[in-house]
Amino acid sequence: MLCLQACVPTRNLGEDERLLVSIAPTGLETVDPTAIQALYQQKPNRMVLGSTPYLSLYNFGKKFYDPEKIQARIEKQQARLRRRIEEAGTDSAKVQKVRARIGNRIDRLKEKKKEGNFVMQLGEPPAIYDSTLMEETLEQIQIYLNSRGYFNNEVSYTVDDKDDKLVHVTLNIDENIPYRYTEFTYGIQDSAVRHLVQSTASQSLLQLGEKYNEEELTKERDRLYNLLRNSGYYDFARAYIEFEVDTSFADRAAQIKTIIQNPEQGNGHRAYRLNNVYFKTDQDRFGIPRDTIRFNGINYLAYDHKITPLILDQKVDLYPGQPYSQLRTATTQRKLADLDVFQFNNVVYSRVDGNDSTYLLNAYINAVPAKKFQETAEVGLNFTERTPGPFSSVRLRIRNVFGGAENLDIGLRGGIEGQVSIADPDETVIIREYGGEVALSFPVILLPFTEKRLLSDFGPRTRIFTGYLNTDRQEYTRETYELGLEYIWQRYRAPLQPPIMQFILSPINFNVVQGEIKDPVFEESLQNTIGGRSLLESFRDGIISFVGFNFIYNTNDFTQTKDATFFRTLAEVGGLTKELGLDLNIGNLTTFQYARLNPDYRRYIPLGGRRYFAYRFNAGVASSLFNSGIIPYDKHFFAGGASSVRAWQYRRLGLGSYTPTVMLENGEVIADTVSYVEQPGNVLFETSAEYRFNMFSFINGAVFVDAGNVWLLEEDPARPGAEFDISRFYKELAVGTGFGIRFDLSVLILRFDFATKVYDPTALEGEKFRLGQFKFSDFFTRNNQSTLQIGIGYPF
């Protein structure tokens, strides 16, 4: 890359050709510059530090590009395809198979001839400056500004070509004062439609005084269309709606007339109601009649009624006598899909002959059942510290176990992984983990003395689960038995879109934890007291019974390319059974009493051109209750790792500004900032910011800064500076920075983050700022300065 960035390659340009290397819009005050950049009819070559590495990469790949050879290979494959088709004769299945196999090869070769080889596709071809395309760019910008109400805009451009071969274009944009809405009128002949539209005028997306915006007009058109389609107007089409805009009667004023035309035949639009609703729950067997069960006005048809109508009725929003509604149609399809017992479902309507004043529809819900048994297997690699280790899991889903759309999930998982030895940092030890889980989910909220329709519009589920986990680490072995009950429901922004809110209430959770500490160094580290109580006690065998609530708000998607917000908060209160008079202490098992809160906020901002800015704030606090003084070890907070402050190893950051020391053989005391022991804390605060951008094709890059730490809630005389103090905590935030490479493989994102320490609050005075100690080779060795973090998916 450094070689490719050495200069801007212009020697391959023709005598009259110049390279377009930048377009800069100026004068914008309210319009988003990224919206203007999307209108460029000619994209400039990207520059990095005064050079064009992507163009250099393209030119490098072009040295190995021979279109004539590729064309010869295409013709060879085409001849082979014709020969194989002749050999197949009248065997249509074989012909189709041959066409698919060889045709795919031909398509790939044609794409290679058009786009270039792999290296050329990683780069970008030369952007030869074309003044005609620049004029087209100006036209597109003017059209866009007009659509945003800036009808008096002025757009021009200037060209800076001081270098004979490089062109820098400056767009001069003067928005001028926009036009605003001053009056709304209606031109609707159908009186019923006019009354419906005017009665919802307060919900209009167009309001007096706002700027004219064609995008908002389109959204208002959609709103009116959905309003009518959800009010019985089955035949209504968007084409009936139009807006008449008058900007001639006053300066910078826009009058909007909403027009809804009548259909060509008839005097008005028809409002339909549902006559009968039929629900088929299995595939057709031609010539064999289905059995019909009528429940709550709906006719359930099936050869074998495997799912009780009592459950299906809660997922259907269509009933006889209702006005036709596109919304209720969509919510019915979504609720049935959420059951995960049907392969697919749809709703179709047929008109029923009626009189001139009554228009009726029959609704037909068709649902094809999914497979009774579904098996999935997963194999992969874990990597947190040193040696990647394999893991695998096997899951079996059994659908509709008891005839009420219940799903039973059985899962087994196991894995091994390399970990740095506490006794010898140059040694790698193997950690092992295996376990299993059984979960039964119901498509309703199961509560005594309540109807099963509770929260039926929010995809409710009740989940009962039990599991076992065995962890064998260098420091300790630990066995966890769990039993729990969860109520899950979610809220949707639109019927056929993913949910944006999810609620999980866990009223019953019992975890029995048993283990043994194997490493004396780790045990000694736990002996340090916290407020007079030993952390070692939090590692005792015990019962963790808690009530939890988890709320998630997420407007993003898997690819994290939207202008979106994510917020999650998890709250737990444990050990209340003891205060309620139910003492669960059995043998040597202790009942832990604690409270824990963990909010997490994330923001994603697109910057245009496959560039994004994302940041995160993650905090937490955990405290013992009722003077118990003990928190379960697993309920502490930890910092450091691939999804935390990445310059520190997994769970190794902290505590606060406490500096551990070690005495050398000569009696000298030095800071021991290389920790090979986990650092549990009661208070967590961390924040991260990332600038994400595309590098080549499916390879993305990121520049990031992380800051954070964990602290104790109470002062510990043995560890000064480890406690949380609001007046100084910001001075104790560890800071790391680095560069990331992410491979976007569609189904997953493989991430490599190279992080180095900037500020270490646990170091001695005068040594806290550590960026000067950075060496690139540290990323590939065990050291106290830099780390290479490998992960799947984005860090946040």
N, C-alpha and C positions, 0 to 999 in steps of 0.2 A: 504494500500500500504506500509506503514512504517513497519507493521508486516511482510508482505511478503518479504521485503528487508532485513530482519534481518540477513540472512546468505545464503550461497549457498547450496541447498539441495542435498546432495550426498549419504544420507543413503539408498536411494532406488536403488542405482547402484549395479550391480553384482560384484563379486570378481575381475574379470578381466576387468571390464568396467570403462572407464574414460570419463569425461565430457569435450567436446570441447567448450571453452569459448572465444577464440579469434583467428583470423587469420590476421596477419599484413604483407602486402607486403612491401619490402624494395628494394632499388636500382633503382627504377623507375625515369627516368629523363624527358622523353617526353610523355610516355604513361599515359593516364588518369587512376588513381587508381580505380575509380568507374567502369571502363570497366573490370578491373581484378577481382573486387569483384563479378561481375555478373557471373563469370565463376566458382565460387566455387561449387563443387559437394556436399559439405556438409556445411550447414550453422551453424556457432557456435551459442550457446545461448547468447542472448544479456545481457550485464552486465551494471548495473547502480550503481555507487558509490560502486563498489566492490561486488555487489550482483547480483542475477539473478531473478528479480521480475516476469518476464514473465514465467519462468520455475516454480517458486513457485505457481503462479496462476494456471498453468496447473495441477500441483500436487494436489492443493486444489480442483479443479473441478473433478479430477479423483476419489476422495473419494466418489463422488455421481454418478459415471459412472458404469453401469452394462450392459455390452454387451449382456449377456445372456437374460436379460429381453427385451432388444431392439430387439434381434433376435426373441424372442417369439412374440412380437408385430408385427414384419414383417410377420411372418408366419400366424398370425391371420388375418392380412389385406389381405394377398394373398389368404387365404381360402375364405374370404368374397368376394374378387374380383371374384373368380371362381363361387361362389354361385350366385352372382348378374348377371353374364354373362349368366348362365344357365336359370335364371328366365326371362331374357330379350328375350331369344329365338332368333327369326329371325329379331327382331327389331334392325337394324344396327345403327340407330341414338341413341337409348337408350344404346346399347353396347358401342358405342364410348363415350358417356357421362359418363358412369360408369367407363370405363378405365381411362378417364382423371381425374376424381375426386379421385378415390381410388388409381390410379397409382401415383398421386402426393404425396399422403400420404406415400406410400411405398418408393418413392425416397427420401423423407425427412428423413425417418427413417434409410434408408441405409447410407445416408450422415452422420447422427448423429452417427451411429455405427462406421463409418470409421474415422470421424474427431473428435468425442467426443462431449460432451455436450457444451452448450453455454459458460460456464466459461472456459472449456478447449480450446475452439476455440479463446477466448480472449488471452490466454497465448500461450506458445510454448512448444512442447514436448522436452524431453531431447535429446541433440545432442551427442550421444555416438560416441566417436572418432573411426574412421575407417581408417586405413592406406591405404587400397585399394582405398577408395574414394579420399584420398589425392593424391595418384599417378595419378588418373584420372584427378584431378584438375591441376596437373603439365602438363599433356598432353594437356588439353584444353588451358592453358596459352601459351604453346609453339605454338600450332596451331594459336592462336590469334596473337602472336608476328610475326610469319611467314607471316600472312595475312597483317601485317603492314610493311613488308619489313625488319624485323629484323631476317634474316635467320640464323645468327650466335649467336643467343641468348643462354644463359645458365640459367637454372632454377633448383633450388633445394629448400629444406625446412629443417628446424630444429625444434625439438620439445622440449619445456620446460615443464617438468613434475615434477618440484620440489615438488609440492603438488601431492600426490599419486593419487588423484581423479580428478584433474583439468589439462587440456592440453592447452597450449598456443603455437600456430604454427607461425613461422616466415618464410615467403616466400622470398628466396634470388633470385632476378631477375637481371641479367646483360643483358641489351638490346644489347650492342655492336653497331657498326656503321651500319646504315641501308643501304639497296641497293637503288639506284636511277635510274630514267629513263635516258638512254643515246641515244636511237635511236627508231624511230617509222617507221614501214614499213606496207605495205598493201598486202593482198592476196585476191583480189576481182575480180572474173572472169567477172561479168556483167559490161560492160564499162560505162553504164549510172549510175549504182549504184556507181561505183568507182569514177566517176566524181563528183557526188553529195556529197559523203563522203569527198573527198579531198578538195572540195570547202569550206567546213565548218570546216576544220582542226583547224582554229584559235579559234573556239568555243569549242574545245575539253577540257574535264576535266583533261586530262593527258598532262602535259607539261614537257619538258626537264629539268632535274635537280631536279625534285620533288621526294619525297620518294615513293617507291613502296607501293601501297595500294589497296588491293582487293576490298574494299568497293567503292573506286573511279572507279575501273574497272567495277563494277556492274552498277554504275551510268552512266558511259560512254556507256555501253551497252544499257542502257535505253535511253540515248540521241540519239544514232544511230537508235534505234528501232522507237522512236517517229519521228525522222527526216524522215525516209522512209515512215512511216504510214501517215505522214502529207503531203507527196509529191506524193500521188496517189497509193502507193503500198498497196492495200487493202488486199492481201493475205499474206503479209510479216509477219513472226513470229520471236520471239526472238531467237529461236533455231538455226536460220541461222547464228547468230553472235557468234564468239568465239575469244578469245585472246590467242596467243601463246607467252609464256614468256621464254626467254633464258637468264640465268644468268651464263653461263659457259664460255663466251668468255673473260671476264675481271673481276677483283676483285670488288665486291660490285657494279656491274653495271647490269641493266636489260634492255634488248631489247624487245620491244612489237611489235608483228605483229598482225594487225587487219584482221581477216578473215571473209568474208561474203560468205557463200556457196550459190550455185544455187539450186533451187528446183530439186527434182529427175526427174521430167518430164518437159521438155522444156529446152531451152538454156539460159534462164534468167528470171528475175522477171518481172511481168506484172504491168504496171502503168495504173490505171483506171481513167476515167473521168465520171462526172455525166451526165446522159442522160435526165431524167425527175425528178422533185421533186414534190411529192404529200403530202399535209398537211390535215389530217383529224382532225376535231375539235369537234367531238362528238362520242358517243358510237355506235357500229354497230347495225343495225336493219336488220336482215337477210331477203333477198328477196326484200328489198326496195332500189332503187337506190338513191344516193346522188346528190345534186345539185353541180355543179362545177363552180367556179369563177377563172379565170386565171388573176393573177396580178403579174407584174414584173417577169414573167417567171415561177412562181410557181402556181401549180394547188391546189386551196383550195376547199376541199370537205366537205360538211356538209348537213344534213337534214334541218337545220335551221342555217343560218350564223348569230350567235349571237355576234361575235366579228369581227370588220371590218378588212379586210386584210391589210389596211393601217398601222395598229398598229402591226399586226403579222409579217408583212414583215420586220419590224425593229428588230425583235427578231430572225430572221432566217439568218444564215450565209451560207446556202447551196443553190447554184444556178446551173442551167444547164450549162455545159461547164467547170466547175471547176474541177481540179484534186481532187480525193478523199482525204479527210483530217480528220483524227481522232480528231484533235484539233477543227476544225470547227463543227464537230458533237457534241463534248462535250460543246462548248460554246453555241450552239443552245439549247441544253437541259437545261443548266444553266439559260439562259435568259428567257426561257419559264417558268421555275420553279419560277423565281423571280417575275413573274407577279402575282402569287398567285390567279390565276383564274382556274388553272388546277389541278386536283387531282394527276396526274402523266403524264409523257410523255416519249416517247422513239423514237429512230430513227433506222430503219432497212433498209438493202440494198438487192437488188436482181440483179444478173448479167443479162445483155442483150446480146443476141447472136449478135456477130459482126464478122468482118474479123480478120485475123491473126495480123494485126498491130493496130487495134483500140479495146480497151476494155472499155465497158460502164457499168454503174450502174444506176439503178433507186433507188431514195431515198424516203422512206415513213416515214413521221413524224406523229406519232399518239399521240394525246393529249386528255385525258378524262377530261371533265370539273368538277370542284369542286362544292360543294353545293352553291347555290345562297346565302343562309343565314347561318351565323355561329354565335352562341351565346357562350360566355364564362363568367363564374362567378368566383370570387375569394373572399375568406374569410380568415382572418388571424388576428394576434395580432401585435400591435405596442408597442415598449417599448423604451423610451429614458431616463426617469428620475426615475420614482417611480412606478406607477401603470400601468400594461399593459392594453391596450384598444383595442377593436375589430375594424376592418375595413372591408369593403367589396366593391367590384366593379362589375359592370355588363357591358359587351361590346357586341355590335352587329356589325358584318361586313356584308355588302351587296356588293356582287361582281358584277363586270361588269355592273355598273349602267347605263351607256349611250351607251354601245356597243363598248367601246374602251378600255376595260380591266381596267376601273376605279374601285376603291374600296372605299366605304363609311363606315367610322367607327363612331359609336355613343357609347359614354361611360358615365356612371354615377358612382360616387364613394363617399364614406363617411366613417367617422370614429371618434372615441372618444379616449381620452388618458388621463392618470393622469399626473399632473405636480406639482412640489413643489410650494407652495404658497410663494409669495414674502413677504407678511406681516408676516406670521407665517411658518417657515421652517418645523414645525411638521405637517402642514396641507397639504392635497392633494386637488387640484382643478382640475376640468375636462375641457379639451380643446376639441373643436369640429371642424371638418372640413368636408365640403361636396362641391361637384361641378360636372361639366359635361363638355364634349368636343365633338365636331363634327369635323371630318377631312375627306377631300376628296383628294385622291391621284391619280395621273395620271402617267402612265409608260413612260413618255417622259418629256423632259425639255420644258416647255411652255414659250416661249419668242417671242415677236413680231419680224417679219422680219428675222426669223431663221427657218431652216429646223427642222423637228421633229426627224431627225437622229442625232442631236447634242448629243455627248457623248453616243451614243447607245451601245458601247462596254463596258460601265462601269455601267450598271444597273441603268440608270437615273430614278428619280422620281420627280414629282412636287407635293407638299403637301400644300393644303390650309386648314386652321383650325381656329376654334373659340372655346372659352371656357369661363367658369365661375367658380370661386373658392371663397368660403366663409370660412374664418378662424375666429373662436371665441376663443380667448385665455384669460388668466387672465389679461394680460397687455393691450390687445387691440382687437378690431374687425376689420376685413379688408375684403373688397370685391375687386376681380380682374376680369376685363373683358378683354379678349385678342382676337386679330385677327392677323393672320400672314400668311406669304407665305415662303415656304422653297424649295430649290432645293437640291436634295440629289443624289450623285453618289459615286461609290466605285470601288476600284481596287482589282483584285484577283491575288494571287500568281500562282494559277493553276485553270483551268476552273471549276472543281468540288469540290474545297476547299472553305472554308469560306473566305470572303474578308479580306485583311490585312490593307487596307486603306479605310477610309470613309471621305467624304467631305460633309459638310452641309453649304450652303450659305443661309442666311436669309435676303433678301433685304427689306422686309416689316414686321414690327412688331409693333403693337399698343396695349399697355396695359393701361387700365384706372383703377386706383387704388383709392379706397375710403375707409375711415375707421374712427375709433374713439378710442382714448386712454382712457381706463377705469381705470387704476390703477395709483393713484397719485405718488406712489414711482417710478414707471417706467417713468412717465412723468418728474419727477424731475431729474432722471438720464439722460434724453435726453436734459435737459436744459443746461448741461455743454457745453460750447462753444468749437468749433473746428476752430481755425484760425479766430475767430471773427464771425463765422456763427454758428447758433445753429443746433445741430443734430435733434432737434425737427422739423426743416423745412423739413428734408428728409422724415418725416413721414406725410407730408401734402398730401391731395388729389391731384392727378396729372395724367398726361399722360406721359407714358414712351414709346417713339417711338425710335426704334434703328435698326441698321444694324449689323448683327452678322455673324461670320464665325467660324465653328467648324471643326477641323481636328483630326482624330483618326487613330493612327497606332498601330495595335495589332497583334502579332504573336502567342498569347497564345490561349488556349481553355478554356472551362467552368471550367474544373477541375484544371486548373493552374498547370499542371505537365510537361510542356515543358520548354526547355531552350529558353526563350522568352523575348521580349521587348514590353512595352506598352508606348505610348506617346500620350497625348491629349492636345490640346491647344484651348482655347475659347477666341475670341476677340469680343468686342461689342463697338459700338460708338452710343450714344444716343443723341437725340435732334437736329440732323442736319436739320430737317425740318424748324426749326426756323431761321437758318442762310440762308436757301434757300428762305426765304420770305413767308413760309407757317406757320403762327402762329396758333397753334392748341389750344391755351388757350380758354377754354369754361367755363364760369362762374368762379368758384373758383378753377378750375383745373390748375395746374402748369405744364409746359413742362420742364422736367428734361433734362439737358445737361451734359453728362458724357462720359468717356471712361473706359473700363475695359479689363484687360488681365489676363488669368489664365492658365499657362502651368502646366502639370502634367506628370512626368516621373516615370516609374516603371520598375524594372528588376527582372526576375525570373530565378534562377540558380538551376538545379537539382544536388543533391549531392550523388545520389545513395541510394538504400535501402529505397525508399519512404521518403527521406529526401530532404528538399529544403531550399534555402536561398532566401529571397525576400526583396527588399528595394525600397523606394519611395522618390521622391522629389516633393513637391507641393508648388507652389508659386502663388502670385497674387498681382495686384495693380489696384486700382480704383481711379479715380480722376474726379473732376468736370471740365467742359470745358467753355470757353468763359466767365470767371469770374463769372459764376453762383454761385459757392460756395456750391452747393447742390448735393448730390448723393442720389438716391432713397434708402430707407432703405433696400430693398431686394437685392440691388446690392452691399452692403458692404460684407466684408469677416468676417467669424467667425471661431473660433478654439475650439477644445474640442468635445468629443463625440465618438461614436463607430467606426467611420471611420476617426478619426483625432487623436489628442493627448488624448489617452484613459484614462489617470489618472484624467482628468478634465471632468466635466459634459458638456452636450451638449451646445455649444455656450457660455460657461462660462469662457474661457481662455482669458486673456489679461487685460489691454492693456500694451504692453511693460514691463517696470519695474515700472510703476506707482503703488504706494501702497495706496489704499483707507484706510482711518482711520475712527474710530468711537469713540465718547466720552462717557465714562461710567458715571453712576450717581454720582460717587465720583470725577468726573472731570478728570480721567485718560484717555489719548488718546492711543488707541491700533490699530493695523493693522486689517482691516476688509477684510481678504482674502477669506472669504466664500461668493461668489457672487451668488445671486439668480436672477440676471438680465443679459440679453444677453449683450455681449461685441462686438459691431460692430467696424470694423477697415477698414482702406484703404489699408493696406499692409499686406500680409500673407506670411509666410514661415513656412513650416513644413516638417519633414522628419521622416521616420519610417524604421525600419529593423526588420525582423522576421526570426527566425529559426524554420521551420516547420518539424514535424516528426510524424511517425505513432506510436501510443501507443498500442491499441488493436483493431484488426479487423477494424471496420468502425469508430473508435474513434481516432482522431488525436490531437496532442498537438502542442503548439507553445510557444516560448520564444521571447519576443519583447522588443524593446526600441523605444519610440517616443520622438520627440522634435519639438517645434514649438511655434508660438505666432502670434498675430496680433498687428499692430501699426497704428497710425495716420500718415498722410502725413505731416501735419503741426504741429508746436508746439502749445500746449495748456497750457497757464499759470496755469490754474486750475488743470491740471493733469501733473505734471512734470514727464518726463521719458516715457510718452505715445507715443511720436513721434518717427518715424523711423530714425535712425542714422547709416549709413553704418559702422562707426568706432566702434560701440559698440553693434550692433544688436545681434551678436553671443553670447554676454554675457547675453542677455535677452531671450534666448530660454528656455522655460519651458521643463523639461525632466521628463518623466515617464517611468516605466518599469513594466513588469508583465508576467503572464502566461495565455495561452489560451487553452481551450478545444473545439474542433470542432467535431460535429457529421456529418459525410459524409453520407447523406441519399440518394445518387444518384441524386434525382431530386432537392435537395437543400442541403445547408450546414448550420446547426444551430450552432451558435458561442456564446461562453461564454468567455469573456476576463476579467481577474482579474488584474487590473492595480493599481499601487500606485505611488505617487509622489516621485521623486528623488530631483529635484531642482525646486523651485518656485521663479521666478524673482520678483514677486509682494510682497513677504514677506519682513519683516524688515531685516536689516543687522544683520548677525549672526544667522538668522533663515531660510535662503533660502534653505539650504540642509535639506531635510525632511525625508530621508529614515530611520533615526533612530527612527522616530515616528510611524513606521509601526506596525500595529496590524492586525492579520488575521481576527479578528471579524469585523473590519471596513468594509469589503466587503459587509456586510449584514445590515449596519446601515447608516444613513445619517451623513456624516462627511466630514472633509476637507482634508483627506489624501488618501483614497482609494475608488475605484469605481468598480462595476461590470457592464460591458457593454454587452448587449445582442444584437445580430444582425443576419441577414440572409446573407449568403455569406461571402467571405473574406473581410477584411477591405480595401484591395487594391490588 
